[in-house]
Amino acid sequence: MHKENQPLIFEISKEGRIGYSLPELDVPETDLSGLLPEGLLREEPAELPEASELDIMRHYTALSKRNHGVDSGFYPLGSCTMKYNPKVNEAAARLSGFANVHPLQEESSVQGAMGLMYDLQEHLVEITGMDEVTLQSAAGAHGEWTALMMIRAFHEANGDHNRTKVIIPDSAHGTNPASATVAGLETITVKSDENGLVDIEDLKRVVGEDTAALMLTNPNTLGLFEENILEMAEIVHGVGGKLYYDGANLNAIMGKVRPGDMGFDAVHLNLHKTFTGPHGGGGPGSGPVGVKKELIPFLPKPVLVKKDDAFTFDYDRPQSIGRIKPFYGNFGINVRAYAYIRSMGAEGLKLVSEYAVLNANYMMRRLAPHFDLPYDRHCKHEFVLSGRRQKQLGVRTLDIAKRLLDFGFHPPTIYFPLNVEEGMMIEPTETESKETLDAFIDAMIQIARETEENPEIVQEAPHTTVVSRLDETQAARKPVLKYNRPETAEPVAVN
Ligand SMILES: *Cc1c(COP(=O)(O)O)cnc(C)c1O
């Protein structure tokens, strides 16, 4: 239901109105006929809205105010690190020497850009404890898949053709089993114990001669540190499998412990999460993959190398899994990550982890009396609450999420991980002030109180947003409702 009358751009359109003013053409007009095949040309001009520049600006400014982003409000989306991205990194990425290089330029003319990527790789090697890093992969899931393809190639190069199983905990991020499947491997689930950690006995039961890899994130998706990681590494290595680390969110351990030292053989990072690439809405990502020595020959090619003081791309990699992305990854995101790492320094990155963990534990302890805390132990950068107590009073976790919108907060990740009933996965991140954390906590406590005293207000939320509660299934299945032009029919109202 529309609460406020925001016309569509087609409704403010007036025939003949133009959004720009340019001087008369003082050169001959170029004849474009013949440039495109006849069959592809429009017979009639497209029906585009016609509006003045000012009306267009106002229209889109009004729409932008309806968006929720990190720059407009708190965004505690667990397992996603929606944190403030320092604007100085944006300034660095917009420097014309970085923003205007062309990927097909001669190597000799882009040595600076290649040097930045090389240096970034070296920093990531240090941060992860790996031996080499590629920046080619464009996102987290792409990085997972790239690393699994390398692990698969490694086993095949050893004549180990039956290593086709990837072991994944039941709390894992959904991309893990998806990447394994796309890499042509089979997934086996390993159970969590009552503390939310991988059940070691179950792990021993599922590993074997067919194990290609164990895919794990530590801290895991419940925000808990796998204390038995060294023993787990021994078990998996003992049967000839590899250990893969999902490092999408490194902001609990960065500068503290390294996946390489925990026994992992491969890792991906999400530079668009931990290393301040702005993300959300499917914007560009960067998911570098780091590997230990044994896997280096299988890195995707080309590999960025330094030769006689110059940077060059090495294509001579006979065992490489091949190219996985046009050019060499998403350069702009890599520039931001580089600027972030250099401006923070080693001490700064360590502080990031400390603040992320402190903020999450502070919030968890203050909320624990009001909601169920399925795993009552120190958390890392995120924690999981259960809304089962509220469910007994007729209020679902979805209702709580909707009610948070009335307080101006983006809801946490909900109904995830799958092994927690009515789960809410909350990640405050390292960049929020105590005042912001307190405001969110107060809102959550108020919602818990409303659930007991006046559940309808939660069940019918949101009350203050532009649109009231949407039909989730309809919104997911049919994100764009067909627009009917006003002269032929009533405009379709959302919901
Ligand atoms: C975000 C995330 C991923 C996937 O990263 P994308 O860039 O969205 O593909 C994988 N694992 C974990 C734990 C994540 O949080």
The ligand as an ORCA input file, in Angstrom:
! r2SCAN-3c Opt
* xyz 0 1
  C      29.128    -13.327      2.397
  C      29.641    -14.658      2.696
  C      29.979    -15.548      1.651
  C      29.709    -15.260      0.186
  O      30.317    -14.100     -0.318
  P      29.751    -13.427     -1.653
  O      30.728    -12.340     -1.957
  O      28.387    -12.928     -1.328
  O      29.716    -14.461     -2.724
  C      30.509    -16.771      1.995
  N      30.689    -17.122      3.279
  C      30.376    -16.308      4.308
  C      30.600    -16.769      5.710
  C      29.839    -15.038      4.053
  O      29.502    -14.241      5.066
*
